[in-house]
Amino acid sequence: MKSVDVQCPKCGGYGICRNHGGPKDLGMVCHECDGSGKKTLWYKPFTRRKTRKGIAHVTRPDGRLGAIGFGALAGPRIPYTEFQNGKMPPDAFTPIP
């Protein structure tokens, strides 16, 4: 795993947060970064998209919540092999010519 230090998203890199319920001139040590102003993100470098077993077709969600999941049966489908080769399925809201 690799790591990178990034600006703390909670305090914006200041290491302190304003106390919204208290005096305007009082800062509180950021609980997210413990006052350092940074967070360390751990990640695994991306090399290529992985293959998911058991998938035959790929589609895009249409945004509706259905009985078997969120947009699970939405839109036009393409074969998974075409998706693996870089083709993307058409948007669920775009009519197929």
Secondary structure as UniProt FT lines:
FT   STRAND          2..7
FT   TURN            9..13
FT   STRAND          16..18
FT   TURN            20..21
FT   TURN            24..25
FT   STRAND          27..29
FT   TURN            31..35
FT   STRAND          38..43
FT   TURN            53..54
FT   STRAND          57..58
FT   STRAND          65..66
FT   TURN            67..68
FT   STRAND          69..70
FT   TURN            71..73
FT   STRAND          78..79
FT   HELIX           80..84
FT   TURN            85..86
FT   TURN            92..93
//
